[in-house]
Each structure stands twice: as structure tokens, then as C-alpha cells.
Amino acid sequence: MSSQENSIPPTHHLSVIILALALGGFCIGTTEFVAMGLIQEISQSFKLSIPVTGHFISAYALGVTIGAPVIAILAAKVPRKTLLIGLMLFYGITNASTALANSYESMLVSRFIAGFPHGAYFGIAALVVAEFAGKQKRASAVAMLMMGLNVATVIGVPFATWLGQLYGWRAGFEFSASIAFLTVVAICFGLPKMQLDHTASIQNELRGLKNTQMWITLAVGAIGFGGLFSVYSYVSPILTEYTHASIQVIPFALACIGLGLVVGGVVAGHFADKNLNKAIIWVLVSNACSYVLCALSMDHLATAFIALFLVSFSIAGLGPLLQTRLMDVAGNAQGLAASLNHSAFNIANAFGAFLGGWLISQGLGWLAPIWVGVLLSLGGLIILLVAFQHEKKSISACKSDANQTC
């Protein structure tokens, strides 16, 4: 345990810490997904096709992918509270700049830069709540932290999408920027003073790059979560062009997806405290099945809403579950592993959005992004089983080496 142990507050303060940090998750979730909810409005504003507009989604995801490990390594010696405040302040400024973008190039750059703090924020915040909650409750505590992101998909994204439809897409990003600045205030007052973790160092974080188990676990998220982003990125045109629904129903569809993420996150967190690895398996299997059901249910709006709920419900737990598994396999590179988890999910974001858009552009139909989800969930499951097998072999080799401490 780090030297932060002396500053851990009483248990009844944990909810305040989670609430303050979850507000940042709400902000980030709103920002990340509102670009998908407003993809048609942004497309019309810049006079671009839907697949090309999807580049803005991919640019943000790539910003997360690059920014998370760089910040985690370079800021290893920065006190966690100070780092969290700085990350959210930067996030607010960059999202305000997105609202001012007036060309394809400036929009692309602003979305890329805005992604930098995303992964590092969630990674460091997860380490904070896990340490304060203790090992027996850390999975559910991390799941509650991630609830901020999930609630964003129920409330923040539909509201920001509605604002964007009413006042122009820029209003959605202005809303996100204001929540970021509010989060800075919440962290200042909601988190206790935290001592520097003297075990953290740039060298320790860099050594984590050699950790095979860490990389395999990250690959599970990078592939397994891609299906949700493939569907979410194009849910607006899928419903308007395939289901023939009005564009006014899009905020309600996004709310259905968000509700599934909230409920699924709570359920997965509960089971993860009992058996983490088994919970991850069930998440991926059930998610693959949900995409099949979704593809067969998009002819009617009511069944489409139910299917979208099931897709998000089944995948909701993957993020916090993999975040917790990384704490077990990362060794001393906790900050790097925690932050890279969100790089992995944004690789899934970029890959899912790109693959879904590419298949649409190839004339494979509006349901193609949904079928992509089946393949990616099963791909994540295969990688997970490889991780378990590799872990088993590593433990056996360790025990057979009399000179090595397992």
C-alpha cells in the first residue's frame, strides 16, 4: 500500500469521493457520445457524408489512446488530486474550443486534443476509489465511479443531443465544457488531501510496458467493446434510414442505451466482487447474443429500443471489470495500466466507428454495424481465454522455478 494510506478518509466519505469523480465521468461520457448523437447535424453543418463525419469520433478516440499512456508516464510523480484537477480543467478548455471549430480540419484537431485527458482521468480516478474502498469492494466501487459515464448516456447525451438539435450542434459541446469546469470545483472540495505515492515513478510505469498479461487484458477491451461503438456511432441513421423513425426519437434511443449501461454496470459490479474472471466471460457471451437479437429487431421502433437496451446492458460491466483485473496484473505500473484501459476502449471506439462506417460505405446496409458487434464480442472472448491460459502457464512456470517468488 502506498503512503496515501494515512490519508484515507472514513468509509462514509467514500460516497463523496465517488460522486465528485463520477461527475467528471458524466462530463467525459457526455462529450464522447454526443458527437455520435449529433452526427447528422455535424454532417450537415460541415457538408460532409456520414462516414466522413465519423472521422471526428475516431479522432477523439485516437486522442484518448495516445494521451492516456503519455500522461500516465510523465505525471507518475504528480499528486493524484492535483492531476485530476488539471486534467478536467484542460478537458473543459478543449471542449470549448470544439464548439468554436469552423472547418473539417479545425474540428478534427480539436476532437483529437480533447481526447488527451480522458483515459488518464478515468485511470487515476479508478485507482483513487479502489484504494479508498479496499480490495474486497474495489470492483463495485470502480463500477460506481464508471456510473458517471453510464448516467451520461441516459441524461447527459440525450440532453446535449436535444440542445444540439434545438440550438445547433455547438451547444452540445458548450454544455460538456461547463460540466468539466463544475467537476474541477467538485474535486477541489470532494477529495481529501492526498500524499504523493512514493512507490510511483516513471521507471516503474515504463517497466509495465513489458507486462504481457497487461497487454492481453487490454486487447480484450480494444476488441470486445468495439461492437457497442459500431452501433452507437450510427444509431441515428440506422433508426431514421432503416427503421424509418423520426429524427426526434434519437435522444430517446440514446437514453435507452444509457439506461442499459447504468443497470448493467450495477449488476456486473455486484457479481465481479464474487468472481471477476467468470463475470467477464458472461459479459462477452451475453453481449454477442444481444447483437444477434438487435439485428433481428430493428424493423419496428419498439423492439429496436428494447434491443438497444439489451446491447448496452450486456456490455456495461466490461470496462470496470477489466479495470479491476488490470489492478491484479499490472504490478507497480498501476497508473499506466489503469489509463491504458481507456486507451483500449477508445481503440474500440475508433475501430468500431471506422469499421461500421466503412461497411455502410461499401453498400452492406445499415444493419452491418450491428453484425460487426457479434464478431468483435466473440473476438474479445477468444482473447480473454488466451489471457487465462497464459496466466495459468506463467503461474505453473513460476512454481516450478525454485529460485523465483510467485
SEKOL-855216 format. One line per 2 residues: number of its first residue (from 0); their letters; for each residue x, y, z of C-alpha. Coordinates in nm, 4 decimals, always signed. Layout:
BEGIN
NUM = A = X:Y:Z | ... .
//
This chain:
BEGIN
0 = MS = +0.0000:+0.0000:+0.0000 | +0.1262:+0.3459:-0.0840 .
2 = SQ = +0.1830:+0.6285:+0.1573 | -0.1643:+0.7513:+0.0750 .
4 = EN = -0.2938:+0.5014:+0.3279 | -0.2548:+0.7572:+0.6100 .
6 = SI = -0.4883:+0.9986:+0.4338 | -0.7688:+0.7540:+0.3556 .
8 = PP = -1.0898:+0.9055:+0.4944 | -1.3546:+0.7210:+0.6983 .
10 = TH = -1.5780:+0.4856:+0.4981 | -1.8737:+0.7272:+0.4978 .
12 = HL = -1.6624:+0.9734:+0.2959 | -1.6164:+0.7270:+0.0122 .
14 = SV = -1.9522:+0.8167:-0.1426 | -1.8499:+1.1835:-0.1598 .
16 = II = -1.5231:+1.0924:-0.3324 | -1.7019:+0.8691:-0.5837 .
18 = LA = -1.9672:+1.1358:-0.6505 | -1.7088:+1.4070:-0.7186 .
20 = LA = -1.5090:+1.1863:-0.9535 | -1.8211:+1.0396:-1.1176 .
22 = LG = -1.9241:+1.3928:-1.2161 | -1.6104:+1.4018:-1.4284 .
24 = GF = -1.7127:+1.0687:-1.5769 | -2.0536:+1.2187:-1.6546 .
26 = CI = -1.8816:+1.5042:-1.8359 | -1.6496:+1.2770:-2.0328 .
28 = GT = -1.9298:+1.0366:-2.1221 | -2.1484:+1.3212:-2.2438 .
30 = TE = -1.8671:+1.4635:-2.4551 | -1.7610:+1.1326:-2.6068 .
32 = FV = -2.1062:+1.0169:-2.7079 | -2.2750:+1.3450:-2.8019 .
34 = AM = -2.0713:+1.3539:-3.1237 | -2.2449:+1.0294:-3.2162 .
36 = GL = -2.5892:+1.1608:-3.1225 | -2.5345:+1.4765:-3.3292 .
38 = IQ = -2.3539:+1.3097:-3.6185 | -2.6224:+1.4099:-3.8707 .
40 = EI = -2.6294:+1.7730:-3.7525 | -2.2488:+1.7974:-3.7646 .
42 = SQ = -2.2504:+1.6318:-4.1067 | -2.4938:+1.8896:-4.2432 .
44 = SF = -2.3064:+2.1807:-4.0839 | -1.9748:+2.0886:-4.2484 .
46 = KL = -2.1409:+1.9467:-4.5632 | -1.9790:+1.6045:-4.5142 .
48 = SI = -2.1032:+1.2482:-4.5585 | -2.1926:+1.0431:-4.2513 .
50 = PV = -1.8866:+0.8125:-4.2834 | -1.6513:+1.1132:-4.3167 .
52 = TG = -1.8139:+1.2836:-4.0181 | -1.7341:+0.9655:-3.8276 .
54 = HF = -1.3681:+1.0728:-3.8527 | -1.4357:+1.3209:-3.5706 .
56 = IS = -1.5393:+1.0313:-3.3472 | -1.2274:+0.8381:-3.4405 .
58 = AY = -1.0049:+1.1452:-3.3863 | -1.1271:+1.1805:-3.0279 .
60 = AL = -1.0727:+0.8114:-2.9655 | -0.7185:+0.8277:-3.1015 .
62 = GV = -0.6511:+1.1281:-2.8784 | -0.7509:+0.9178:-2.5792 .
64 = TI = -0.5357:+0.6296:-2.6981 | -0.2242:+0.8450:-2.7265 .
66 = GA = -0.2868:+1.0817:-2.4367 | -0.3596:+0.8220:-2.1690 .
68 = PV = -0.0210:+0.6430:-2.1565 | +0.1807:+0.9608:-2.2159 .
70 = IA = +0.0124:+1.1439:-1.9282 | +0.0254:+0.8371:-1.7008 .
72 = IL = +0.4009:+0.8022:-1.7501 | +0.5022:+1.1691:-1.7415 .
74 = AA = +0.2730:+1.2537:-1.4483 | +0.3661:+0.9495:-1.2359 .
76 = KV = +0.5072:+1.1730:-0.9595 | +0.2233:+1.4275:-0.9617 .
78 = PR = -0.0163:+1.4037:-0.6622 | -0.3361:+1.2382:-0.7829 .
80 = KT = -0.5745:+1.5122:-0.6705 | -0.3673:+1.7799:-0.8440 .
82 = LL = -0.3507:+1.5698:-1.1594 | -0.7261:+1.5093:-1.1662 .
84 = IG = -0.7968:+1.8818:-1.1310 | -0.5547:+1.9676:-1.4106 .
86 = LM = -0.6981:+1.7043:-1.6424 | -1.0554:+1.8283:-1.6053 .
88 = LF = -0.9531:+2.1919:-1.6457 | -0.7799:+2.1046:-1.9727 .
90 = YG = -1.0827:+1.8986:-2.0772 | -1.3167:+2.1928:-2.0306 .
92 = IT = -1.0947:+2.4248:-2.2342 | -1.0549:+2.1820:-2.5237 .
94 = NA = -1.4268:+2.1093:-2.5466 | -1.4995:+2.4802:-2.5513 .
96 = ST = -1.2592:+2.5013:-2.8466 | -1.4545:+2.2278:-3.0269 .
98 = AL = -1.7639:+2.4468:-3.0111 | -1.5663:+2.7157:-3.1973 .
100 = AN = -1.4417:+2.4888:-3.4791 | -1.5366:+2.6202:-3.8243 .
102 = SY = -1.3788:+2.3694:-4.0640 | -1.3186:+1.9972:-4.1057 .
104 = ES = -0.9520:+2.0401:-4.0136 | -1.0084:+2.2511:-3.7006 .
106 = ML = -1.2843:+2.0170:-3.5832 | -1.0611:+1.7141:-3.6364 .
108 = VS = -0.7712:+1.8694:-3.4422 | -0.9919:+1.9918:-3.1569 .
110 = RF = -1.1521:+1.6496:-3.1126 | -0.8101:+1.4809:-3.1163 .
112 = IA = -0.6680:+1.7129:-2.8485 | -0.9862:+1.6939:-2.6397 .
114 = GF = -0.9326:+1.3196:-2.6061 | -0.5947:+1.3512:-2.4309 .
116 = PH = -0.7187:+1.3740:-2.0661 | -0.9940:+1.1121:-2.0988 .
118 = GA = -0.8057:+0.7895:-2.0262 | -0.5716:+0.9347:-1.7654 .
120 = YF = -0.8657:+1.0833:-1.5738 | -1.0592:+0.7576:-1.5539 .
122 = GI = -0.7457:+0.5566:-1.4816 | -0.6283:+0.7729:-1.1917 .
124 = AA = -0.9825:+0.8148:-1.0571 | -1.0263:+0.4353:-1.0560 .
126 = LV = -0.7050:+0.3906:-0.8559 | -0.8233:+0.6506:-0.6038 .
128 = VA = -1.1634:+0.4919:-0.5373 | -1.0200:+0.1375:-0.5388 .
130 = EF = -0.7628:+0.2290:-0.2752 | -1.0196:+0.4005:-0.0552 .
132 = AG = -1.2745:+0.1165:-0.0943 | -1.0363:-0.1709:-0.0135 .
134 = KQ = -0.9714:-0.4895:-0.2098 | -1.2983:-0.6668:-0.1216 .
136 = KR = -1.5168:-0.3839:-0.2545 | -1.2957:-0.2294:-0.5203 .
138 = AS = -1.4765:-0.3818:-0.8209 | -1.8131:-0.2430:-0.7147 .
140 = AV = -1.6517:+0.0909:-0.6188 | -1.4938:+0.1236:-0.9634 .
142 = AM = -1.8284:+0.0273:-1.1178 | -1.9943:+0.3077:-0.9198 .
144 = LM = -1.7289:+0.5509:-1.0425 | -1.7987:+0.4463:-1.4005 .
146 = MG = -2.1670:+0.5031:-1.3312 | -2.0998:+0.8698:-1.4041 .
148 = LN = -2.0192:+0.7777:-1.7627 | -2.3205:+0.5472:-1.7808 .
150 = VA = -2.5593:+0.8070:-1.6378 | -2.4266:+1.0461:-1.9005 .
152 = TV = -2.5669:+0.8171:-2.1673 | -2.9106:+0.8321:-2.0014 .
154 = IG = -2.9242:+1.2024:-1.9164 | -2.6213:+1.3932:-2.0429 .
156 = VP = -2.6067:+1.2663:-2.4012 | -2.9825:+1.2863:-2.4733 .
158 = FA = -2.9940:+1.6343:-2.3170 | -2.6863:+1.7544:-2.5069 .
160 = TW = -2.8267:+1.5988:-2.8254 | -3.1564:+1.7789:-2.7678 .
162 = LG = -2.9672:+2.1053:-2.7118 | -2.7741:+2.0443:-3.0325 .
164 = QL = -3.0893:+1.9785:-3.2316 | -3.2568:+2.2885:-3.0872 .
166 = YG = -2.9726:+2.5424:-3.0846 | -2.7117:+2.3879:-3.3150 .
168 = WR = -2.4581:+2.1128:-3.2519 | -2.2120:+2.3527:-3.0854 .
170 = AG = -2.4468:+2.3875:-2.7872 | -2.3889:+2.0210:-2.7029 .
172 = FE = -2.0153:+2.0768:-2.6597 | -2.0682:+2.4026:-2.4702 .
174 = FS = -2.2768:+2.2039:-2.2222 | -1.9961:+1.9490:-2.1835 .
176 = AS = -1.7376:+2.2215:-2.1227 | -1.9494:+2.3734:-1.8456 .
178 = IA = -1.9764:+2.0357:-1.6686 | -1.5977:+1.9974:-1.6872 .
180 = FL = -1.5446:+2.3252:-1.5039 | -1.8056:+2.2225:-1.2453 .
182 = TV = -1.6125:+1.8978:-1.1929 | -1.2970:+2.0946:-1.1115 .
184 = VA = -1.4832:+2.2584:-0.8237 | -1.6270:+1.9239:-0.7072 .
186 = IC = -1.2834:+1.7602:-0.6957 | -1.1327:+2.0549:-0.5090 .
188 = FG = -1.3875:+2.0185:-0.2289 | -1.4854:+1.6497:-0.2549 .
190 = LP = -1.1460:+1.4798:-0.2409 | -0.9284:+1.4819:+0.0719 .
192 = KM = -0.5698:+1.5983:+0.0575 | -0.3660:+1.3105:-0.0816 .
194 = QL = +0.0014:+1.2435:-0.0196 | +0.2323:+1.1574:-0.3046 .
196 = DH = +0.2670:+0.7843:-0.3760 | +0.6427:+0.7402:-0.3305 .
198 = TA = +0.6352:+0.3965:-0.4988 | +0.5258:+0.5591:-0.8241 .
200 = SI = +0.7925:+0.6527:-1.0755 | +0.8403:+0.6964:-1.4465 .
202 = QN = +1.0737:+0.3955:-1.4425 | +0.8111:+0.1693:-1.2819 .
204 = EL = +0.5483:+0.2803:-1.5306 | +0.7823:+0.2200:-1.8246 .
206 = RG = +0.8666:-0.1284:-1.6945 | +0.4967:-0.2048:-1.7164 .
208 = LK = +0.5262:-0.1909:-2.0948 | +0.6915:-0.5354:-2.0765 .
210 = NT = +0.3941:-0.6913:-1.8934 | +0.2362:-0.9448:-2.1315 .
212 = QM = -0.0720:-1.0064:-1.9152 | -0.1442:-0.6348:-1.9107 .
214 = WI = -0.1365:-0.6125:-2.2894 | -0.3550:-0.9197:-2.3424 .
216 = TL = -0.6111:-0.7869:-2.0945 | -0.6102:-0.4513:-2.2721 .
218 = AV = -0.6673:-0.6289:-2.6039 | -0.9878:-0.7806:-2.4644 .
220 = GA = -1.1341:-0.4321:-2.4242 | -0.9904:-0.2985:-2.7500 .
222 = IG = -1.1731:-0.5695:-2.9468 | -1.4628:-0.6755:-2.7246 .
224 = FG = -1.6065:-0.3281:-2.6708 | -1.5878:-0.2254:-3.0371 .
226 = GL = -1.9339:-0.3509:-3.1232 | -2.1077:-0.1024:-2.8947 .
228 = FS = -1.9314:+0.1869:-3.0649 | -2.0079:+0.0456:-3.4075 .
230 = VY = -2.3782:+0.0519:-3.3200 | -2.3785:+0.3719:-3.1137 .
232 = SY = -2.1903:+0.5731:-3.3758 | -2.4558:+0.5052:-3.6389 .
234 = VS = -2.7692:+0.4523:-3.4306 | -2.9113:+0.7816:-3.5570 .
236 = PI = -2.9024:+0.6959:-3.9305 | -2.9888:+0.3308:-3.8594 .
238 = LT = -3.3143:+0.4365:-3.6936 | -3.4012:+0.7069:-3.9458 .
240 = EY = -3.2973:+0.5223:-4.2634 | -3.3658:+0.1552:-4.1786 .
242 = TH = -3.6370:+0.1686:-3.9117 | -3.7839:+0.4836:-4.0759 .
244 = AS = -3.8241:+0.6605:-3.7425 | -3.8286:+1.0372:-3.6959 .
246 = IQ = -3.5006:+1.2021:-3.6014 | -3.6788:+1.3371:-3.2925 .
248 = VI = -3.6709:+0.9879:-3.1372 | -3.2903:+0.9752:-3.1372 .
250 = PF = -3.2481:+1.1278:-2.7873 | -3.4880:+0.8631:-2.6526 .
252 = AL = -3.2939:+0.5859:-2.8271 | -2.9726:+0.7170:-2.6728 .
254 = AC = -3.1450:+0.7231:-2.3341 | -3.2421:+0.3557:-2.3768 .
256 = IG = -2.8801:+0.2677:-2.4452 | -2.7723:+0.4741:-2.1466 .
258 = LG = -3.0254:+0.3112:-1.9171 | -2.8899:-0.0278:-2.0169 .
260 = LV = -2.5371:+0.0864:-1.9310 | -2.6465:+0.2096:-1.5877 .
262 = VG = -2.8386:-0.1044:-1.4907 | -2.5810:-0.3373:-1.6440 .
264 = GV = -2.2961:-0.1618:-1.4654 | -2.4587:-0.2113:-1.1256 .
266 = VA = -2.5333:-0.5790:-1.1908 | -2.1851:-0.6553:-1.3254 .
268 = GH = -2.0143:-0.4787:-1.0346 | -2.2082:-0.6918:-0.7869 .
270 = FA = -2.1062:-1.0211:-0.9495 | -1.7469:-0.9075:-1.0079 .
272 = DK = -1.6838:-0.8820:-0.6327 | -1.7632:-1.2571:-0.6174 .
274 = NL = -1.5835:-1.3961:-0.9252 | -1.4139:-1.1434:-1.1519 .
276 = NK = -1.2985:-1.3692:-1.4360 | -1.6268:-1.5553:-1.4673 .
278 = AI = -1.8133:-1.2233:-1.4760 | -1.6024:-1.1021:-1.7707 .
280 = IW = -1.6788:-1.4220:-1.9648 | -2.0522:-1.3836:-1.9133 .
282 = VL = -2.0414:-1.0191:-2.0196 | -1.8842:-1.1029:-2.3562 .
284 = VS = -2.1035:-1.4074:-2.4263 | -2.4281:-1.2275:-2.3440 .
286 = NA = -2.3202:-0.9243:-2.5455 | -2.2577:-1.1312:-2.8594 .
288 = CS = -2.6068:-1.2792:-2.8265 | -2.7598:-0.9340:-2.7793 .
290 = YV = -2.6253:-0.8105:-3.1149 | -2.7904:-1.1008:-3.2959 .
292 = LC = -3.1195:-1.0130:-3.1290 | -3.0677:-0.6455:-3.2104 .
294 = AL = -3.0084:-0.7084:-3.5812 | -3.3320:-0.9077:-3.5955 .
296 = SM = -3.5332:-0.6427:-3.4081 | -3.4707:-0.3171:-3.5969 .
298 = DH = -3.7777:-0.3341:-3.8228 | -4.0006:-0.1845:-3.5533 .
300 = LA = -3.9195:+0.1072:-3.3237 | -4.0436:-0.0566:-3.0027 .
302 = TA = -3.8411:-0.3747:-3.0488 | -3.5432:-0.1675:-3.1638 .
304 = FI = -3.5473:+0.0267:-2.8357 | -3.5612:-0.2953:-2.6331 .
306 = AL = -3.2772:-0.4478:-2.8331 | -3.0583:-0.1377:-2.7928 .
308 = FL = -3.1174:-0.1542:-2.4172 | -3.0055:-0.5189:-2.4104 .
310 = VS = -2.6914:-0.4447:-2.6139 | -2.5751:-0.1802:-2.3674 .
312 = FS = -2.6935:-0.3728:-2.0601 | -2.4885:-0.6769:-2.1559 .
314 = IA = -2.1621:-0.4886:-2.2251 | -2.1826:-0.2295:-1.9456 .
316 = GL = -1.9675:-0.4189:-1.6980 | -1.6718:-0.4814:-1.9272 .
318 = GP = -1.4970:-0.1514:-1.8506 | -1.4891:-0.1687:-1.4692 .
320 = LL = -1.4265:-0.5452:-1.4724 | -1.1194:-0.5143:-1.6931 .
322 = QT = -1.0100:-0.2111:-1.4902 | -1.0140:-0.4284:-1.1784 .
324 = RL = -0.8346:-0.7170:-1.3499 | -0.5600:-0.4774:-1.4573 .
326 = MD = -0.5016:-0.3864:-1.0924 | -0.4191:-0.7531:-1.0324 .
328 = VA = -0.1826:-0.7997:-1.3262 | -0.0148:-0.4577:-1.3597 .
330 = GN = +0.2347:-0.4835:-1.0731 | +0.3913:-0.1436:-0.9962 .
332 = AQ = +0.2701:+0.0132:-1.3223 | -0.0767:+0.0833:-1.1809 .
334 = GL = -0.1167:+0.4298:-1.3305 | -0.0117:+0.3194:-1.6776 .
336 = AA = -0.2348:+0.0109:-1.6791 | -0.5370:+0.1968:-1.5431 .
338 = SL = -0.5024:+0.4717:-1.8026 | -0.4307:+0.2320:-2.0889 .
340 = NH = -0.7619:+0.0592:-2.0182 | -0.9337:+0.3659:-2.1575 .
342 = SA = -0.6910:+0.3819:-2.4466 | -0.8024:+0.0276:-2.5237 .
344 = FN = -1.1686:+0.1217:-2.5104 | -1.1081:+0.4145:-2.7389 .
346 = IA = -0.9242:+0.1934:-2.9824 | -1.2527:+0.0011:-2.9709 .
348 = NA = -1.4312:+0.3331:-3.0275 | -1.2180:+0.4255:-3.3272 .
350 = FG = -1.2157:+0.0739:-3.4721 | -1.5874:+0.0171:-3.4195 .
352 = AF = -1.6871:+0.3546:-3.5648 | -1.4499:+0.3144:-3.8601 .
354 = LG = -1.5496:-0.0440:-3.9368 | -1.9207:+0.0303:-3.9110 .
356 = GW = -1.8889:+0.3354:-4.1365 | -1.6714:+0.1503:-4.3873 .
358 = LI = -1.9207:-0.1343:-4.4197 | -2.2027:+0.1151:-4.4727 .
360 = SQ = -1.9987:+0.2945:-4.7406 | -1.9419:-0.0425:-4.9122 .
362 = GL = -2.3166:-0.0830:-4.9517 | -2.3616:-0.3623:-4.6959 .
364 = GW = -2.6626:-0.1906:-4.5410 | -2.7497:-0.0088:-4.2205 .
366 = LA = -2.7518:-0.3281:-4.0127 | -2.3864:-0.4028:-4.0906 .
368 = PI = -2.2562:-0.2152:-3.7813 | -2.4744:-0.4368:-3.5612 .
370 = WV = -2.3391:-0.7613:-3.7084 | -1.9895:-0.6248:-3.6511 .
372 = GV = -2.0738:-0.6314:-3.2800 | -2.1216:-1.0094:-3.2838 .
374 = LL = -1.7765:-1.0687:-3.4306 | -1.5994:-0.8213:-3.2027 .
376 = SL = -1.7569:-0.9563:-2.8829 | -1.6580:-1.3108:-2.9750 .
378 = GG = -1.3115:-1.1839:-3.0659 | -1.2789:-1.0283:-2.7211 .
380 = LI = -1.3876:-1.3563:-2.5623 | -1.1210:-1.5521:-2.7510 .
382 = IL = -0.8520:-1.3070:-2.6391 | -0.9749:-1.3343:-2.2791 .
384 = LV = -0.9420:-1.7129:-2.2881 | -0.5885:-1.6692:-2.4238 .
386 = AF = -0.5155:-1.4388:-2.1280 | -0.6377:-1.7006:-1.8802 .
388 = QH = -0.4286:-1.9708:-2.0473 | -0.1183:-1.7508:-2.0493 .
390 = EK = -0.1724:-1.6645:-1.6834 | -0.2069:-2.0331:-1.5938 .
392 = KS = +0.1177:-2.1207:-1.7737 | +0.3005:-1.8307:-1.6086 .
394 = IS = +0.1921:-1.9437:-1.2620 | +0.2950:-2.3040:-1.3348 .
396 = AC = +0.6357:-2.1927:-1.4626 | +0.6798:-1.9689:-1.1606 .
398 = KS = +0.6028:-2.2511:-0.9165 | +0.8425:-2.4870:-1.0934 .
400 = DA = +1.1265:-2.2353:-1.0558 | +1.2633:-2.2799:-0.7055 .
402 = NQ = +1.4562:-1.9538:-0.7273 | +1.1553:-1.7395:-0.8174 .
404 = TC = +0.8963:-1.5911:-0.5832 | +0.5432:-1.6296:-0.7193 .
//
